[in-house]
Amino acid sequence: MTAVSETRRIAGRVVRAGRGAASARIIASAAVRRVADPSGGVALTFDDGPDPLWTTAVLDELARLGVCATFFAVGRRAEENPHLVRRILADGHALGSHSYGHPDPWTLPVRALAADYRRGHRAVEVAAGRHVPLFRPPKGFVDVRGAIAMRLARVQPFLWTVDPHDWEPRVEAGAIRCALEGLAGGDVVLLHDAIEGPLAPEALDRSATVAALPEIAAMAAARGLRFTTLR
């Protein structure tokens, strides 16, 4: 099993042993994994952007489909592309932060991780020109260290219920669509408008994710589901 797939498998898991475990349990239990109104509402979320090419393509397609989403922006990318951060909001989507440099959370000391989370959150807020209440830890990782860092950074994790693995190299739109066959009210879907630290260069290509959006929208409509944002 690759390091990335292992990370996805344990995303949101809390390590219950050792000092700080109580804080980790508290923060993880408070993590938002479902939309506020589960009666037919589903949320598409996009991580790792903004990217000049692919975030633009995702936003164009969402606009064409009339679908709203939530974007978790990496701080350094927000600094490089503030116009895309502003467009996300102007198009009616929700915005959150996703760290500053997208580190592997388990590799950093607690204070260094908290500093990265604070810096990323501030960078996104500066680019947006407003308060940004949402936050998602890199790779959805909530262990003891990550939970304490989030407490120090004063952010609350927003995770997901469905991961269609659109981050995998050479993934196809049909595979993303098939992975969402069980989509139901309350679900939060993890997608990517960019990729940080890909396993292979092919993963940088987000065309399959863009191509899957009309199929996802059609499937949701057929099931009477509506798209909403996290808040």
GUVOSE-298323 format. One record per residue: residue number from 1; x, y, z of N, C-alpha, C in turn; residue in one letter. Coordinates in pm, whole numbers, m for minus. Example, Ala and Ser with C-alpha at 12.3 -4.5 7.8 and 13.67 -1.06 7.14 Angstrom:
<nodes>
+-----+--------+--------+--------+--------+--------+--------+--------+--------+--------+-----+
!   n !    n_X !    n_Y !    n_Z !   ca_X !   ca_Y !   ca_Z !    c_X !    c_Y !    c_Z ! res !
+-----+--------+--------+--------+--------+--------+--------+--------+--------+--------+-----+
!   1 !   1319 !   m569 !    780 !   1230 !   m450 !    780 !   1320 !   m330 !    780 !   A !
!   2 !   1285 !   m225 !    708 !   1367 !   m106 !    714 !   1290 !      3 !    787 !   S !
+-----+--------+--------+--------+--------+--------+--------+--------+--------+--------+-----+
</nodes>
This chain:
<nodes>
+-----+--------+--------+--------+--------+--------+--------+--------+--------+--------+-----+
!   n !    n_X !    n_Y !    n_Z !   ca_X !   ca_Y !   ca_Z !    c_X !    c_Y !    c_Z ! res !
+-----+--------+--------+--------+--------+--------+--------+--------+--------+--------+-----+
!   1 !     85 !   m120 !      0 !      0 !      0 !      0 !     88 !    124 !      0 !   M !
!   2 !     55 !    221 !    m82 !    136 !    343 !    m90 !    112 !    430 !     31 !   T !
!   3 !    204 !    523 !     53 !    189 !    614 !    166 !     63 !    697 !    154 !   A !
!   4 !     32 !    743 !     31 !    m86 !    827 !     14 !   m213 !    748 !     39 !   V !
!   5 !   m222 !    626 !    m16 !   m343 !    548 !      5 !   m361 !    514 !    152 !   S !
!   6 !   m250 !    488 !    223 !   m259 !    464 !    366 !   m309 !    588 !    439 !   E !
!   7 !   m262 !    704 !    398 !   m309 !    827 !    460 !   m458 !    844 !    439 !   T !
!   8 !   m506 !    817 !    317 !   m648 !    831 !    291 !   m728 !    730 !    376 !   R !
!   9 !   m674 !    613 !    392 !   m746 !    510 !    465 !   m769 !    551 !    609 !   R !
!  10 !   m670 !    619 !    669 !   m681 !    653 !    810 !   m723 !    798 !    831 !   I !
!  11 !   m764 !    864 !    724 !   m805 !   1004 !    738 !   m916 !   1016 !    841 !   A !
!  12 !   m899 !   1106 !    935 !  m1000 !   1129 !   1036 !   m987 !   1037 !   1157 !   G !
!  13 !   m896 !    939 !   1153 !   m879 !    848 !   1266 !   m806 !    922 !   1377 !   R !
!  14 !   m838 !    890 !   1501 !   m773 !    951 !   1615 !   m688 !    847 !   1686 !   V !
!  15 !   m562 !    880 !   1710 !   m476 !    795 !   1791 !   m512 !    820 !   1936 !   V !
!  16 !   m550 !    717 !   2008 !   m607 !    736 !   2140 !   m507 !    717 !   2253 !   R !
!  17 !   m385 !    686 !   2220 !   m287 !    664 !   2325 !   m195 !    784 !   2337 !   A !
!  18 !   m141 !    804 !   2459 !    m39 !    906 !   2477 !    m96 !   1039 !   2520 !   G !
!  19 !     m4 !   1128 !   2555 !    m41 !   1261 !   2602 !   m112 !   1338 !   2492 !   R !
!  20 !   m218 !   1405 !   2528 !   m293 !   1484 !   2429 !   m404 !   1407 !   2363 !   G !
!  21 !   m421 !   1279 !   2397 !   m524 !   1199 !   2332 !   m663 !   1255 !   2358 !   A !
!  22 !   m684 !   1308 !   2480 !   m816 !   1363 !   2512 !   m849 !   1480 !   2421 !   A !
!  23 !   m751 !   1568 !   2399 !   m773 !   1681 !   2308 !   m802 !   1632 !   2168 !   S !
!  24 !   m729 !   1529 !   2125 !   m750 !   1475 !   1991 !   m890 !   1422 !   1976 !   A !
!  25 !   m938 !   1352 !   2078 !  m1073 !   1296 !   2070 !  m1178 !   1407 !   2064 !   R !
!  26 !  m1156 !   1511 !   2144 !  m1253 !   1621 !   2146 !  m1260 !   1689 !   2010 !   I !
!  27 !  m1143 !   1722 !   1955 !  m1140 !   1792 !   1827 !  m1192 !   1705 !   1715 !   I !
!  28 !  m1153 !   1577 !   1714 !  m1199 !   1489 !   1608 !  m1349 !   1467 !   1615 !   A !
!  29 !  m1403 !   1457 !   1737 !  m1546 !   1438 !   1750 !  m1623 !   1560 !   1704 !   S !
!  30 !  m1556 !   1677 !   1709 !  m1621 !   1801 !   1663 !  m1602 !   1825 !   1515 !   A !
!  31 !  m1522 !   1742 !   1448 !  m1498 !   1759 !   1305 !  m1629 !   1744 !   1228 !   A !
!  32 !  m1650 !   1833 !   1134 !  m1770 !   1826 !   1051 !  m1744 !   1732 !    935 !   V !
!  33 !  m1824 !   1630 !    924 !  m1808 !   1533 !    816 !  m1929 !   1532 !    723 !   R !
!  34 !  m2040 !   1588 !    768 !  m2163 !   1586 !    690 !  m2218 !   1727 !    676 !   R !
!  35 !  m2302 !   1749 !    576 !  m2361 !   1881 !    560 !  m2460 !   1907 !    671 !   V !
!  36 !  m2485 !   2035 !    697 !  m2570 !   2072 !    809 !  m2714 !   2021 !    792 !   A !
!  37 !  m2762 !   2018 !    668 !  m2899 !   1973 !    641 !  m2891 !   1845 !    558 !   D !
!  38 !  m2902 !   1728 !    622 !  m2886 !   1602 !    549 !  m3007 !   1561 !    465 !   P !
!  39 !  m3114 !   1641 !    465 !  m3235 !   1602 !    392 !  m3221 !   1638 !    244 !   S !
!  40 !  m3139 !   1561 !    175 !  m3124 !   1580 !     31 !  m3009 !   1669 !     m7 !   G !
!  41 !  m2936 !   1725 !     88 !  m2823 !   1812 !     56 !  m2693 !   1734 !     52 !   G !
!  42 !  m2612 !   1758 !    m51 !  m2479 !   1700 !    m61 !  m2381 !   1812 !    m93 !   V !
!  43 !  m2255 !   1795 !    m52 !  m2156 !   1900 !    m73 !  m2039 !   1846 !   m152 !   A !
!  44 !  m2006 !   1913 !   m261 !  m1882 !   1885 !   m332 !  m1774 !   1976 !   m273 !   L !
!  45 !  m1659 !   1919 !   m239 !  m1548 !   1999 !   m187 !  m1425 !   1975 !   m272 !   T !
!  46 !  m1345 !   2081 !   m289 !  m1225 !   2074 !   m373 !  m1105 !   2119 !   m290 !   F !
!  47 !  m1004 !   2034 !   m287 !   m882 !   2061 !   m210 !   m764 !   2096 !   m299 !   D !
!  48 !   m664 !   2159 !   m237 !   m527 !   2175 !   m288 !   m507 !   2292 !   m385 !   D !
!  49 !   m612 !   2360 !   m429 !   m596 !   2474 !   m517 !   m568 !   2600 !   m438 !   G !
!  50 !   m582 !   2717 !   m503 !   m626 !   2733 !   m642 !   m512 !   2716 !   m742 !   P !
!  51 !   m548 !   2663 !   m857 !   m455 !   2642 !   m968 !   m506 !   2721 !  m1089 !   D !
!  52 !   m419 !   2798 !  m1155 !   m467 !   2883 !  m1265 !   m542 !   2807 !  m1374 !   P !
!  53 !   m495 !   2688 !  m1407 !   m561 !   2611 !  m1513 !   m682 !   2536 !  m1461 !   L !
!  54 !   m662 !   2454 !  m1360 !   m767 !   2359 !  m1322 !   m875 !   2419 !  m1234 !   W !
!  55 !   m840 !   2511 !  m1145 !   m946 !   2576 !  m1068 !  m1037 !   2655 !  m1161 !   T !
!  56 !   m979 !   2720 !  m1259 !  m1059 !   2793 !  m1358 !  m1153 !   2698 !  m1432 !   T !
!  57 !  m1101 !   2582 !  m1473 !  m1183 !   2484 !  m1544 !  m1296 !   2432 !  m1455 !   A !
!  58 !  m1265 !   2405 !  m1328 !  m1368 !   2357 !  m1235 !  m1474 !   2464 !  m1215 !   V !
!  59 !  m1432 !   2587 !  m1193 !  m1528 !   2696 !  m1171 !  m1616 !   2718 !  m1295 !   L !
!  60 !  m1557 !   2711 !  m1412 !  m1635 !   2727 !  m1536 !  m1740 !   2618 !  m1547 !   D !
!  61 !  m1702 !   2494 !  m1515 !  m1796 !   2383 !  m1528 !  m1904 !   2390 !  m1421 !   E !
!  62 !  m1869 !   2427 !  m1301 !  m1970 !   2442 !  m1196 !  m2069 !   2552 !  m1232 !   L !
!  63 !  m2019 !   2660 !  m1290 !  m2107 !   2769 !  m1331 !  m2203 !   2721 !  m1440 !   A !
!  64 !  m2151 !   2644 !  m1534 !  m2235 !   2593 !  m1643 !  m2345 !   2502 !  m1589 !   R !
!  65 !  m2311 !   2424 !  m1487 !  m2405 !   2328 !  m1430 !  m2496 !   2389 !  m1324 !   L !
!  66 !  m2463 !   2510 !  m1278 !  m2541 !   2571 !  m1171 !  m2522 !   2500 !  m1038 !   G !
!  67 !  m2400 !   2453 !  m1012 !  m2370 !   2376 !   m891 !  m2278 !   2458 !   m800 !   V !
!  68 !  m2309 !   2460 !   m671 !  m2223 !   2527 !   m574 !  m2133 !   2425 !   m506 !   C !
!  69 !  m2018 !   2470 !   m456 !  m1921 !   2380 !   m395 !  m1844 !   2455 !   m287 !   A !
!  70 !  m1755 !   2383 !   m221 !  m1668 !   2441 !   m118 !  m1524 !   2414 !   m155 !   T !
!  71 !  m1441 !   2518 !   m153 !  m1301 !   2506 !   m192 !  m1211 !   2527 !    m69 !   F !
!  72 !  m1121 !   2431 !    m45 !  m1023 !   2443 !     62 !   m889 !   2477 !     m1 !   F !
!  73 !   m848 !   2603 !     14 !   m732 !   2657 !    m57 !   m605 !   2646 !     26 !   A !
!  74 !   m497 !   2607 !    m40 !   m364 !   2606 !     22 !   m313 !   2750 !     28 !   V !
!  75 !   m259 !   2791 !    141 !   m223 !   2930 !    162 !   m126 !   2986 !     61 !   G !
!  76 !    m19 !   2913 !     30 !     79 !   2966 !    m64 !     19 !   2980 !   m204 !   R !
!  77 !    m73 !   2892 !   m240 !   m140 !   2903 !   m369 !   m237 !   3022 !   m369 !   R !
!  78 !   m301 !   3047 !   m256 !   m390 !   3163 !   m246 !   m311 !   3292 !   m264 !   A !
!  79 !   m191 !   3297 !   m207 !   m106 !   3415 !   m225 !    m68 !   3436 !   m371 !   E !
!  80 !    m45 !   3325 !   m443 !     m6 !   3334 !   m583 !   m124 !   3363 !   m675 !   E !
!  81 !   m243 !   3327 !   m634 !   m362 !   3337 !   m720 !   m480 !   3401 !   m646 !   N !
!  82 !   m462 !   3521 !   m592 !   m573 !   3580 !   m516 !   m697 !   3606 !   m601 !   P !
!  83 !   m677 !   3627 !   m731 !   m794 !   3650 !   m818 !   m885 !   3528 !   m823 !   H !
!  84 !   m826 !   3408 !   m813 !   m908 !   3287 !   m813 !   m981 !   3270 !   m680 !   L !
!  85 !   m915 !   3308 !   m571 !   m982 !   3306 !   m441 !  m1104 !   3397 !   m445 !   V !
!  86 !  m1087 !   3515 !   m501 !  m1199 !   3609 !   m509 !  m1306 !   3558 !   m604 !   R !
!  87 !  m1266 !   3491 !   m711 !  m1367 !   3439 !   m802 !  m1449 !   3328 !   m737 !   R !
!  88 !  m1384 !   3243 !   m658 !  m1456 !   3137 !   m586 !  m1572 !   3198 !   m509 !   I !
!  89 !  m1544 !   3305 !   m436 !  m1649 !   3370 !   m357 !  m1750 !   3442 !   m446 !   L !
!  90 !  m1701 !   3510 !   m549 !  m1791 !   3583 !   m638 !  m1888 !   3490 !   m708 !   A !
!  91 !  m1845 !   3366 !   m735 !  m1932 !   3268 !   m801 !  m2030 !   3201 !   m705 !   D !
!  92 !  m2025 !   3238 !   m579 !  m2122 !   3186 !   m483 !  m2080 !   3060 !   m410 !   G !
!  93 !  m1952 !   3025 !   m417 !  m1904 !   2907 !   m348 !  m1854 !   2942 !   m208 !   H !
!  94 !  m1834 !   2840 !   m126 !  m1777 !   2859 !      7 !  m1627 !   2838 !      0 !   A !
!  95 !  m1556 !   2897 !     96 !  m1410 !   2895 !     94 !  m1357 !   2855 !    231 !   L !
!  96 !  m1253 !   2773 !    230 !  m1184 !   2737 !    352 !  m1035 !   2733 !    328 !   G !
!  97 !   m958 !   2719 !    436 !   m813 !   2707 !    423 !   m772 !   2561 !    438 !   S !
!  98 !   m652 !   2532 !    388 !   m605 !   2392 !    381 !   m455 !   2387 !    410 !   H !
!  99 !   m413 !   2462 !    514 !   m274 !   2476 !    555 !   m202 !   2578 !    465 !   S !
! 100 !    m77 !   2605 !    495 !      0 !   2696 !    410 !     79 !   2620 !    303 !   Y !
! 101 !    152 !   2519 !    344 !    237 !   2448 !    249 !    199 !   2304 !    226 !   G !
! 102 !     81 !   2261 !    277 !     32 !   2124 !    263 !    137 !   2022 !    310 !   H !
! 103 !    184 !   2034 !    434 !    281 !   1937 !    485 !    216 !   1803 !    516 !   P !
! 104 !    296 !   1700 !    532 !    248 !   1575 !    590 !    240 !   1600 !    740 !   D !
! 105 !    120 !   1607 !    798 !    106 !   1653 !    937 !    185 !   1571 !   1038 !   P !
! 106 !    202 !   1443 !   1010 !    270 !   1355 !   1106 !    421 !   1375 !   1108 !   W !
! 107 !    475 !   1460 !   1019 !    620 !   1480 !   1013 !    667 !   1603 !   1089 !   T !
! 108 !    574 !   1687 !   1134 !    613 !   1814 !   1196 !    585 !   1815 !   1346 !   L !
! 109 !    668 !   1887 !   1422 !    635 !   1911 !   1562 !    504 !   1989 !   1573 !   P !
! 110 !    441 !   1976 !   1686 !    309 !   2036 !   1704 !    309 !   2186 !   1675 !   V !
! 111 !    405 !   2259 !   1731 !    403 !   2405 !   1713 !    432 !   2446 !   1570 !   R !
! 112 !    518 !   2370 !   1502 !    546 !   2400 !   1362 !    422 !   2375 !   1277 !   A !
! 113 !    349 !   2269 !   1310 !    227 !   2238 !   1235 !    121 !   2345 !   1261 !   L !
! 114 !    108 !   2386 !   1387 !     11 !   2491 !   1420 !     45 !   2621 !   1349 !   A !
! 115 !    175 !   2653 !   1340 !    217 !   2774 !   1270 !    182 !   2768 !   1123 !   A !
! 116 !    200 !   2651 !   1062 !    164 !   2634 !    921 !     13 !   2652 !    902 !   D !
! 117 !    m66 !   2595 !    990 !   m212 !   2608 !    980 !   m254 !   2754 !    996 !   Y !
! 118 !   m196 !   2823 !   1094 !   m230 !   2965 !   1114 !   m190 !   3049 !    994 !   R !
! 119 !    m69 !   3025 !    944 !    m21 !   3103 !    830 !   m108 !   3079 !    707 !   R !
! 120 !   m145 !   2955 !    684 !   m231 !   2924 !    570 !   m367 !   2988 !    582 !   G !
! 121 !   m424 !   2982 !    702 !   m556 !   3040 !    723 !   m552 !   3190 !    699 !   H !
! 122 !   m448 !   3255 !    750 !   m436 !   3399 !    731 !   m415 !   3433 !    584 !   R !
! 123 !   m336 !   3355 !    512 !   m312 !   3382 !    371 !   m441 !   3376 !    290 !   A !
! 124 !   m524 !   3278 !    320 !   m651 !   3266 !    249 !   m743 !   3383 !    284 !   V !
! 125 !   m745 !   3422 !    410 !   m829 !   3535 !    449 !   m783 !   3665 !    384 !   E !
! 126 !   m652 !   3685 !    375 !   m601 !   3806 !    309 !   m641 !   3807 !    162 !   V !
! 127 !   m625 !   3693 !     94 !   m662 !   3685 !    m47 !   m811 !   3707 !    m66 !   A !
! 128 !   m890 !   3656 !     28 !  m1036 !   3668 !     17 !  m1085 !   3805 !     59 !   A !
! 129 !  m1010 !   3872 !    145 !  m1054 !   4000 !    198 !  m1168 !   3988 !    295 !   G !
! 130 !  m1178 !   3871 !    358 !  m1285 !   3850 !    456 !  m1250 !   3733 !    548 !   R !
! 131 !  m1329 !   3718 !    653 !  m1312 !   3606 !    745 !  m1345 !   3475 !    673 !   H !
! 132 !  m1263 !   3375 !    698 !  m1284 !   3243 !    638 !  m1296 !   3142 !    752 !   V !
! 133 !  m1415 !   3093 !    780 !  m1434 !   3007 !    898 !  m1396 !   2861 !    878 !   P !
! 134 !  m1384 !   2816 !    754 !  m1366 !   2673 !    728 !  m1218 !   2635 !    722 !   L !
! 135 !  m1187 !   2512 !    759 !  m1050 !   2460 !    755 !  m1055 !   2308 !    733 !   F !
! 136 !   m961 !   2261 !    651 !   m945 !   2115 !    636 !   m797 !   2082 !    649 !   R !
! 137 !   m760 !   1991 !    739 !   m619 !   1955 !    753 !   m571 !   1878 !    631 !   P !
! 138 !   m444 !   1892 !    595 !   m391 !   1817 !    481 !   m418 !   1668 !    496 !   P !
! 139 !   m472 !   1608 !    390 !   m503 !   1466 !    384 !   m604 !   1422 !    490 !   K !
! 140 !   m672 !   1520 !    548 !   m775 !   1487 !    646 !   m720 !   1421 !    770 !   G !
! 141 !   m594 !   1443 !    801 !   m528 !   1366 !    905 !   m549 !   1430 !   1041 !   F !
! 142 !   m613 !   1356 !   1130 !   m640 !   1404 !   1265 !   m585 !   1301 !   1363 !   V !
! 143 !   m457 !   1314 !   1398 !   m401 !   1232 !   1505 !   m379 !   1323 !   1625 !   D !
! 144 !   m312 !   1275 !   1727 !   m293 !   1356 !   1847 !   m220 !   1486 !   1814 !   V !
! 145 !   m109 !   1476 !   1739 !    m31 !   1594 !   1704 !   m116 !   1692 !   1624 !   R !
! 146 !   m185 !   1642 !   1523 !   m267 !   1728 !   1439 !   m380 !   1794 !   1516 !   G !
! 147 !   m442 !   1718 !   1606 !   m553 !   1773 !   1683 !   m508 !   1886 !   1775 !   A !
! 148 !   m393 !   1866 !   1840 !   m341 !   1972 !   1926 !   m302 !   2093 !   1844 !   I !
! 149 !   m240 !   2071 !   1728 !   m202 !   2182 !   1640 !   m324 !   2262 !   1597 !   A !
! 150 !   m433 !   2193 !   1566 !   m554 !   2264 !   1526 !   m611 !   2345 !   1641 !   M !
! 151 !   m599 !   2291 !   1763 !   m645 !   2369 !   1878 !   m560 !   2494 !   1895 !   R !
! 152 !   m429 !   2480 !   1883 !   m339 !   2596 !   1896 !   m366 !   2699 !   1786 !   L !
! 153 !   m398 !   2650 !   1665 !   m425 !   2740 !   1552 !   m568 !   2795 !   1554 !   A !
! 154 !   m649 !   2744 !   1645 !   m788 !   2788 !   1660 !   m869 !   2765 !   1533 !   R !
! 155 !   m855 !   2645 !   1478 !   m934 !   2605 !   1361 !  m1002 !   2472 !   1392 !   V !
! 156 !  m1113 !   2449 !   1324 !  m1190 !   2326 !   1343 !  m1190 !   2249 !   1213 !   Q !
! 157 !  m1164 !   2117 !   1218 !  m1155 !   2040 !   1095 !  m1290 !   2010 !   1031 !   P !
! 158 !  m1294 !   2026 !    899 !  m1408 !   1984 !    817 !  m1357 !   1871 !    727 !   F !
! 159 !  m1409 !   1753 !    742 !  m1359 !   1637 !    668 !  m1457 !   1599 !    557 !   L !
! 160 !  m1481 !   1471 !    535 !  m1567 !   1427 !    425 !  m1622 !   1288 !    457 !   W !
! 161 !  m1720 !   1246 !    380 !  m1776 !   1112 !    395 !  m1743 !   1022 !    276 !   T !
! 162 !  m1714 !   1082 !    159 !  m1691 !   1003 !     37 !  m1564 !   1051 !    m33 !   V !
! 163 !  m1473 !    958 !    m59 !  m1349 !    988 !   m132 !  m1346 !    903 !   m259 !   D !
! 164 !  m1378 !    961 !   m376 !  m1378 !    884 !   m501 !  m1239 !    869 !   m563 !   P !
! 165 !  m1135 !    904 !   m488 !   m996 !    884 !   m532 !   m964 !    955 !   m664 !   H !
! 166 !  m1017 !   1076 !   m678 !   m984 !   1150 !   m800 !   m839 !   1197 !   m799 !   D !
! 167 !   m770 !   1180 !   m686 !   m630 !   1220 !   m672 !   m534 !   1115 !   m729 !   W !
! 168 !   m584 !    999 !   m766 !   m496 !    894 !   m817 !   m449 !    925 !   m960 !   E !
! 169 !   m326 !    893 !   m993 !   m278 !    914 !  m1131 !   m361 !    834 !  m1231 !   P !
! 170 !   m389 !    897 !  m1344 !   m459 !    833 !  m1456 !   m601 !    787 !  m1422 !   R !
! 171 !   m661 !    844 !  m1318 !   m799 !    812 !  m1289 !   m887 !    860 !  m1403 !   V !
! 172 !   m999 !    791 !  m1427 !  m1091 !    829 !  m1534 !  m1220 !    882 !  m1475 !   E !
! 173 !  m1288 !    966 !  m1553 !  m1412 !   1027 !  m1506 !  m1515 !    923 !  m1467 !   A !
! 174 !  m1522 !    814 !  m1544 !  m1619 !    709 !  m1514 !  m1594 !    644 !  m1380 !   G !
! 175 !  m1467 !    629 !  m1344 !  m1434 !    569 !  m1216 !  m1473 !    660 !  m1100 !   A !
! 176 !  m1455 !    791 !  m1120 !  m1496 !    886 !  m1017 !  m1647 !    879 !   m999 !   I !
! 177 !  m1719 !    876 !  m1111 !  m1865 !    868 !  m1107 !  m1911 !    739 !  m1039 !   R !
! 178 !  m1850 !    627 !  m1072 !  m1890 !    498 !  m1013 !  m1864 !    495 !   m863 !   C !
! 179 !  m1759 !    562 !   m820 !  m1727 !    564 !   m677 !  m1832 !    640 !   m596 !   A !
! 180 !  m1918 !    716 !   m665 !  m2021 !    794 !   m598 !  m2160 !    732 !   m613 !   L !
! 181 !  m2165 !    605 !   m648 !  m2294 !    537 !   m666 !  m2379 !    541 !   m540 !   E !
! 182 !  m2315 !    541 !   m425 !  m2390 !    542 !   m300 !  m2419 !    680 !   m245 !   G !
! 183 !  m2398 !    784 !   m328 !  m2417 !    921 !   m281 !  m2557 !    941 !   m224 !   L !
! 184 !  m2563 !   1003 !   m106 !  m2691 !   1022 !    m39 !  m2690 !   1155 !     35 !   A !
! 185 !  m2809 !   1198 !     78 !  m2820 !   1324 !    150 !  m2729 !   1328 !    271 !   G !
! 186 !  m2659 !   1439 !    289 !  m2567 !   1456 !    399 !  m2423 !   1431 !    363 !   G !
! 187 !  m2398 !   1369 !    247 !  m2261 !   1334 !    210 !  m2178 !   1457 !    175 !   D !
! 188 !  m2050 !   1448 !    207 !  m1950 !   1547 !    168 !  m1847 !   1474 !     82 !   V !
! 189 !  m1830 !   1519 !    m41 !  m1745 !   1451 !   m140 !  m1611 !   1520 !   m149 !   V !
! 190 !  m1504 !   1443 !   m140 !  m1368 !   1495 !   m154 !  m1325 !   1490 !   m300 !   L !
! 191 !  m1296 !   1608 !   m357 !  m1242 !   1619 !   m492 !  m1123 !   1715 !   m488 !   L !
! 192 !  m1056 !   1732 !   m601 !   m935 !   1816 !   m605 !   m933 !   1903 !   m731 !   H !
! 193 !   m912 !   2034 !   m711 !   m891 !   2123 !   m825 !   m742 !   2147 !   m847 !   D !
! 194 !   m658 !   2082 !   m769 !   m513 !   2080 !   m785 !   m465 !   1961 !   m702 !   A !
! 195 !   m337 !   1929 !   m716 !   m279 !   1820 !   m637 !   m148 !   1866 !   m577 !   I !
! 196 !   m136 !   1853 !   m446 !    m12 !   1881 !   m377 !     62 !   1750 !   m353 !   E !
! 197 !    190 !   1746 !   m390 !    272 !   1629 !   m364 !    219 !   1502 !   m427 !   G !
! 198 !    196 !   1501 !   m560 !    136 !   1383 !   m624 !    232 !   1266 !   m627 !   P !
! 199 !    175 !   1146 !   m635 !    255 !   1026 !   m650 !    326 !   1024 !   m785 !   L !
! 200 !    262 !   1080 !   m885 !    317 !   1081 !  m1021 !    272 !   1209 !  m1089 !   A !
! 201 !    350 !   1258 !  m1186 !    312 !   1382 !  m1256 !    173 !   1374 !  m1319 !   P !
! 202 !    130 !   1253 !  m1357 !     m1 !   1239 !  m1421 !   m114 !   1286 !  m1329 !   E !
! 203 !    m90 !   1281 !  m1198 !   m195 !   1320 !  m1104 !   m224 !   1469 !  m1109 !   A !
! 204 !   m132 !   1549 !  m1163 !   m155 !   1692 !  m1174 !   m266 !   1725 !  m1272 !   L !
! 205 !   m294 !   1634 !  m1364 !   m398 !   1653 !  m1464 !   m535 !   1633 !  m1398 !   D !
! 206 !   m613 !   1739 !  m1390 !   m744 !   1734 !  m1324 !   m858 !   1720 !  m1423 !   R !
! 207 !   m827 !   1684 !  m1546 !   m931 !   1678 !  m1649 !  m1037 !   1574 !  m1618 !   S !
! 208 !  m1001 !   1463 !  m1556 !  m1100 !   1361 !  m1523 !  m1199 !   1413 !  m1420 !   A !
! 209 !  m1150 !   1490 !  m1324 !  m1239 !   1548 !  m1224 !  m1336 !   1646 !  m1289 !   T !
! 210 !  m1284 !   1730 !  m1378 !  m1371 !   1825 !  m1448 !  m1474 !   1750 !  m1532 !   V !
! 211 !  m1430 !   1646 !  m1603 !  m1520 !   1570 !  m1690 !  m1626 !   1494 !  m1611 !   A !
! 212 !  m1596 !   1459 !  m1486 !  m1692 !   1384 !  m1405 !  m1804 !   1471 !  m1350 !   A !
! 213 !  m1784 !   1602 !  m1346 !  m1882 !   1689 !  m1282 !  m2021 !   1683 !  m1344 !   L !
! 214 !  m2036 !   1684 !  m1478 !  m2171 !   1673 !  m1534 !  m2239 !   1541 !  m1497 !   P !
! 215 !  m2162 !   1433 !  m1492 !  m2219 !   1304 !  m1455 !  m2262 !   1303 !  m1309 !   E !
! 216 !  m2181 !   1364 !  m1224 !  m2217 !   1372 !  m1082 !  m2343 !   1456 !  m1065 !   I !
! 217 !  m2350 !   1568 !  m1136 !  m2468 !   1655 !  m1126 !  m2593 !   1584 !  m1175 !   A !
! 218 !  m2580 !   1510 !  m1284 !  m2696 !   1438 !  m1339 !  m2742 !   1329 !  m1243 !   A !
! 219 !  m2649 !   1258 !  m1185 !  m2683 !   1152 !  m1090 !  m2754 !   1210 !   m968 !   M !
! 220 !  m2701 !   1321 !   m916 !  m2763 !   1383 !   m800 !  m2905 !   1428 !   m831 !   A !
! 221 !  m2923 !   1489 !   m949 !  m3056 !   1536 !   m987 !  m3154 !   1421 !   m999 !   A !
! 222 !  m3109 !   1309 !  m1055 !  m3196 !   1192 !  m1072 !  m3240 !   1135 !   m938 !   A !
! 223 !  m3160 !   1159 !   m834 !  m3193 !   1106 !   m701 !  m3261 !   1210 !   m613 !   R !
! 224 !  m3288 !   1327 !   m669 !  m3353 !   1431 !   m592 !  m3262 !   1497 !   m491 !   G !
! 225 !  m3132 !   1488 !   m512 !  m3035 !   1551 !   m424 !  m3005 !   1692 !   m472 !   L !
! 226 !  m2971 !   1779 !   m381 !  m2935 !   1915 !   m417 !  m2796 !   1946 !   m361 !   R !
! 227 !  m2725 !   2034 !   m430 !  m2591 !   2069 !   m386 !  m2594 !   2188 !   m292 !   F !
! 228 !  m2511 !   2180 !   m190 !  m2503 !   2287 !    m93 !  m2356 !   2306 !    m56 !   T !
! 229 !  m2327 !   2402 !     28 !  m2189 !   2427 !     70 !  m2175 !   2400 !    220 !   T !
! 230 !  m2052 !   2379 !    262 !  m2024 !   2370 !    405 !  m2027 !   2509 !    465 !   L !
! 231 !  m2061 !   2519 !    591 !  m2065 !   2650 !    657 !  m2063 !   2630 !    808 !   R !
+-----+--------+--------+--------+--------+--------+--------+--------+--------+--------+-----+
</nodes>
